[in-house]
Amino acid sequence: MASEMEKTELENREVTIVIDGAEVKAREGTSVLVAAREIGIEIPTLCYNDVLSPFGACRLCSVEITNAHGKKRIVTSCNYPVKEGLVIDTQSAKVLNVRRSLLELLLSRCPKVTRLKNLAQMYGIEKPTLWVEDEEEDCILCGLCTRVCSELIGVSAINFAKRGVEREVTAPYQDFSNDCIGCGGCAMVCPTGSKKIRIHTYASVSHLKGTRDENLGVCRDVFSAKSSIEGQDGGVVTALLLSGFERGLFDAAIVVQRKEGYSAEAVIAENADEITKAKGTKYLRISITPKLMELIEKGKRKIAVVGVPCQARAARKIQQTLQNDFPDLEITIIGLFCYEAFDYEKLKEETKRLLDVDLDKAEKTQIQKGKFIVQIGGQEKACRVKELDDAIEKGCPFCSDFTALFADVSVGSVGSESGFSTVLVRSERGGKLCEKLEIIRGSVQKEAVAKLSNFKKIRARKNFEPLLAGIRAVRIAKKVVE
């Protein structure tokens, strides 16, 4: 078995290759595309990003190679490794003809995409001469969005479906995604700025009415509250739900309820008893989409949803997408502050390792002042939240929403004294929900909420930076080529 030193030497071994007549050294195994860029030769690409695995879907990066035996052929440079003695021609007649043919096909698929039109003009193509099925099509099926979702974000909310001319990018079963966290990574990498990606990723905030704050979002009112209900912090979420039911603001609610042990599931609550059973925060990400669709299919039109930011965004997107079909659909969203959620099995393992507790027997869990607190057997045990990094759900480090920006009312403990909840009222519906609420009011330290919200945005930007660097590199290359 090779030693670590031998492995390092193999990884750093250099080979001599020729690119467009220039003899250069390159690390063995490096792609032809990277080797060319390292010496300032730009090759056009549409489906490539340094952070993601090469896919070779668009094939615009095609080059002509001659191997050590003198055999020539066309290959995609993004995933073809350099070898000793390889000769590469990035501008041969065959290469230019291949790129021209590919651009002809791409432009015929997406005739209005500016980036394709500009590239096509560089190769002498002014307009598509082949059959155009849909002039508004703007997805070239490059796969960048699916790869960023699976490889970087780690949630695999979208992928390819069907084959041939019917091939498309969609969520499983072409339905609303149960896994999308709304991070926008797919939109960031899309080379055509596809409206399909934007439509399926982003919800509108047109329903929000109030003053916009950079870190808190749109707010009509901000206050601290404590209800008479014994629950998480001030028991405000339960109080809001009970009040909403009593006043007929909704006739069904989707809440997250503990199952056996610490695991949880989304359930439909239609009375006070079912609401009360679900009180208390569960620091797990649970999909609410199936339950929401179930209620809509049953004819329910006044629905409350309680969820963390990604769930709030999903519920709002569903409401806005279905508004034309169901104009009377009213979804009231109570969002929960969330810095990150945990994977149940991993959290159970980590709390056992760090605190020597069985999480399934916990009476209550709480995150407060940077600590994860477990109440069990009348005692409290705690560790720093930072120590639970290995249990964080995939995707959470890429989410920038701490205060549930798309909710009607957002609730969390940050910014309020112990036993109270911070409440951000964002919409007219949220304001109506908070009317006649029997609570003790207090003041909020907005700075504390803003600080943690800003931390989450900074973390997301930091995690996205390698991807953004790859996008910037593509833009620079594009300018050089053009």
N, C-alpha and C positions, 0 to 999 in steps of 0.2 A: 504494500500500500504506500502511495506517495506521501512523503512528509509534507508538513505545512509549507516549508521553504520551497520544496519542489513544486507544489501547487501554485505558490505565488509566482515562481519563475515561469511556469506554463501560462499563467494568466497575463503576465507582462511581456511575454515573448513578442518580439517585433518581426515583421515580415516586410519584404520589399515588394512594392506593387507599382504599377504605372497607371496614372489617371490623366486622361487627355494629354498624353505625351510627357507628363512630368513624373519622374521617378521619386517615390516618397516612401517613408517608413510609416507603418501603422501597426497597432497592437493586433496580434492574431485573434481572429474571432470578431473584431469590430465590424459593424455593418459597413457596406460600401458607401451608404448615404452619410454616415458619421465621418468616415475617413475623408470623403470628398469635402464635406463642410469644414473639416479641420484645416484644409489648405485653401479655403476660400472659394471652392467651387459649389455653387448652389444648384440643387436639383429640385424641381417643383414637387410638392406633396400636398395632399388634402387629408389623408387619414393618419398622419404621423404626429406623435408627441413623444418627447424624450422620456417622459415618466411612465408611459404605457407601453405594453408589449407591441412590437410591430405586427401589422395585420395584412398589409399588402392588398387592401381592398380596392383603392382607387387606381393603383398601378401607374399613376403619373410619374412615379420616381423610377420608371424603367430605364435601364442602361444596357449597353452591349458589353459583354465580357468575353475575353479570350483566355482560356485556361492554359496551364503549362503544356498541354498536348496540342495547342493550336486550335482547339474547337471553340467556335463562337456561338453565343446565344444571348437572347434577351432575358434579363432577370429583373426583379424588383429590388432596388438598392436598399430599401429600408430593412429587409430581413435576409439579405445575402451576405455571408461573412467573407472577409478578405482572407486570401491565402497567399503563400509565397509564389511569386511569379505571375500573379493575376494582372491582366491588362484590362483596363476599363475605359470605355468611350462613352461619355455622357451626352454627346451631341452628334452621333453618327446619323446618317440618312435613315437607317432602320429605326433608331431611337426616336427621331423626330416624327417619323410616320406613325409609329405606335402611339406616341403622345397625342398626335393630331387626331387619330382615330378614336382614342379614348375620350378626348375632349368633345368630339362630335357627338358621341353617345351621351356623355354627361349633360351636354348643353341641350340635347333633344329631350332628356328627362326633366331637366330643370332650366328652362329657357330664360327665366327672369332673374336668376341668381347672379348678382353683380360680380362676385369673385370668379365664377365660371366664365362669364362673358369676357372679363379682362384677360384671363388666361387663354381663352380661345382666340382672342384677337392677336395675341402674341404669336400664335401658330397659324395665322392667316384665316381664321374662321370668324366670319362676321355674324352669322346667324345659323341656327340649326337647319340642316337640309333633310334630316330624317323626320319620321312621323313623331309628332308631339301629342301625347295622350292627354296630359293635364298641364296647362300653362302655369298653374299656380303651384305645382309640385316644387318643393325646395329641399327635399331630403335625398342625398346621394348614396345613402346606405353605406357610409364609410365605416360605421361601427365605433367611432370615437366615443359617442355617448354611452354605449353599452359597456365599453371597456373601462371608462372612468368610473362608472357606477359599480362594476364588479371588482376591478383591480385596485382602485384607490379608495373609494368610499366604502366598499365591501358589503353593499346591501343587495346588489343584483336586482334592482327594482324593474329594470327594462332589459329586453333582449330582442333578438331577431325572431320573427314568426313567419311561417309559410315559406314557399320557395319560388324560384324563378321570378316572373314578372309581378307576382303577388307579394313578394318579400317586403316586409316592413318592420319598423322598430315599434314595439308596443310593450305594455305591461302584460303579465300572464293572463291568458284568456281574453285579451283585449278589453279588460275591465279596469276599474280604478285600482291603482297599486296599493297593496297592503304594506309595502316596505319603503316606499319613497319618503325621504326625510325633507325634501324640498330644498336641498343644499344648493342647487343650481349648477353643479359640476357639469352636467350634460350640456347645459346652455353655454357654459364657458368654452368648451372645446369644439362646439359645433362649427365647422368651417363655413357653413352657408347661412348661419343665423336662422335656422329653420323655425318657422312660426309654430310648427307642431311641437317642438321641444318647449318653446315659451308657453304655449297654451296649456300643455299638460303639466308644466312645472310650477308656474306662478299663479297664485290667486290674486284677485284684485282687493284693494283696501278701500274701495269707493264707499263701502258701508260705514266706515269709521268717521266719526264727527268729533273734532276736538283739536287741541293744540298738539302739534307734532314735536316730540322730543327725540333727539338723536339716539339716545340709549333706551328710553322707556317706550318709545313709539307714540302713537296718537292717544291722547288722554283727555277725557272730559272732566274727570274728577280723580283725585288720588287721596286715599285715606287709609288709616289703620283700623282694624275692626276685631271685635271679640263677640261671639254669640253665646247664648246659653247652652249650646250643644257641646258636649264633650267630644272633641275630635282632634284632628291634626291642627296644631297651633290654635287659632281662634274658632275652629269649626265653621268657618265662613262658607265654604263650598257646599257643605250639607245644608246650611241655613238658606243659601240661595236656591238650591234645588227644591227644598220643601216649600219655600215661599212661592216659587214659580208654579209649582203644582197647585197649591191652594188658590192662586189667583188666575189659573187657567192659561198661563203663558206658554205652557207646553203640556202635552199629555203622555209623553214618554221621554225617558232619558237614557243615555248610554253612559255607564260608569264602569270603573274597573274594580273588581271585587276579588279578595283573596280566595283562593281555592284551598285544597288541602295543603297544609304547610304554608310556605311563603309565596309560592307561585300564584299567579293571578290571571284573570281572564276578563274580557269585556262582556258585560251583561246588560240586558235591557231592564230598566226599573220603571214601573208604572204606578207605584204607590209609595207612601211614606216609609213603610217597613223595609221595602227593597232599597230605598235610598239610604236609610240608616245603616243597613248591613254593609254598605260599600264605603263607609266613612274611613278616613285615614289614608295617608299617602303610601303608594307602592312605587318604589323607585325602579320600576321595570317599564320597558316600552312594549305596550300591548296594542295590536292593531284593532282599531275601532271601525274600520271601513266595512267589513262584512255585516256587522250589526246595524250600521247606519243604512246600508242598502236594503237590509231585511225589513227595517221599519218603513222605509219609503215604498217598497214593493207591497207592503201590507196596507198602504193607504194612509199612514201617519204623516201629518204635514207640520205639526208643531213639535219639534224634537229638540231636546237639550243634549249637548255633548260635553263631557268633561275630559280634558286631555292635555298632555304636554305640547310644546310648540309644534312638533312635526305632526301630531294628531290634529291639532287645531287648524293647521294649514291644509291638511288633507280634507277635513270636514268642510272647510270654507270653499275649497276648490270643487268639491262634489256639489255643494249647494249652487254655486255659480254656474257650473256646467249644466245642471239639470233645471235651471230656473225657467228656461223657455218651455220645457215639457211640463213642469210643475210650478206655475207662477205663484201658487199659494204656499209653497214650501218655505217654512220658517225654521231655521236652525240657529238656536241660541248656543253659543260656545263659551264655556267657562274654561279659560286656559290656566295652566299651572306653570309657575316659574320652573325652569329646568336647566341646569347646567350640563347634565349628562344623565343617561339612564344606564341600567346595568342588565347584564345577561344573568338570568336567574341561577343557572347551574354554576357559572363562574363566581357569582357573588356568594353563593353558598360555600363554595370551596375556599374563597379568600377570607370570609369571616370566620370560618372554622380554623384556618391557619393562623390568622392574626389575633382573633379574640377567643378562640376555643369555645365557640358557641354553635349550637344547631339553629340556623336561621329559621328553619321551619317551625321552631317553637317560640319565636319572637312574638311578644305581645304588641310591640310597636317599634318602628324604626324611624329615624329622623336625621336629617342633615342640618347641622347648625354650626355656624362659625367655623367652617372648614372641617368639621368632624362628622363621621358617620356613627350614629348612636343606636345601639340595639338595647331595647328594654326586654329583659327576659327573667322570669322568676323573681320579679320585684326588684331586680338590680339592673344597673346600666353599665354597659361596656362600650367603649368607643375607640376608634382609630381615625387617623387622618384620612380624609377622602382621597388624597393623593396616593395613599397606599393601595387603593382599590383600582388603580389604572388598568390592571390586567382583566378586570371584570366589566369594563365599559363596553357598551354595545358598539358594534361596528357602525361607523357613520356619525356617531355623536361628535367626535373631534372636528367634523367638517360643518357642523350646524352653527350658525351665528345668532340664532334667536333664543334669548334667555327668557323674555317676558311674555311669550305667546302673542306676537304682534297682530295676529289675525283674529283673536278672540273678541267677544263682546265685553267680557270682563276677565281680567287676569288676576290671579291670586297666588301669593307666595309668602314665605316667612321673612325673607330678606327685607330689611328696612324697618321692621317693627320689633317692639320689645317682646320678650318671651310671653307666649300665650295669646298673642295677637297675630293677625294676618294683614299683609299689605294688599290693598285692593286698587287696581287700575281699571277705571270705567272708560271704555273706548267707543261705544256706539250708543245710539238712541235706545236700542233694544237692551243694551247693558244697563243704561241708566234706569230704564223702566224696571228691570229685574231687581235693582238695588233699592227701589222705592219701598217704603214701609217695612224695611228690613229691621228686625228687632236686634240691635247690636249696640255695643259700647264702642264709641269712636275714639281714635287716638291719632297721633301725628306720625308721619312717615319720614324717615331719613332717606330722601330721594337719592342722595349721594351714594348710599350703600348699594341701592339697586342699580344705579347707573354704573358704578364701579365694576360690579360682577358682570353686568351686561356687556360692558366694554371689554372685559377680560375674555369673554366668550367669543366676541367678534375678532379680537386679536388672535386668539388661538386658531379660529377657522382660517383667517387670512394666512397665518404662518403655515398651516398644514396644506393650504392650497398653493403656496408660493412655488414649489417645484413645478406644478402643473402650469401655473401662470408664466413661469420662466420659459417653459417649452412653447407656450402660445406666443410669447414675445419673440422667441427665436424664429418661429415660423413667419411671423409678420415681417421681421427684418429680412429673412430670406426671400419672402415674396417681393419686397421692395427692390431687392438686389436683382432678382430675376426679371421683374418688370422694367 
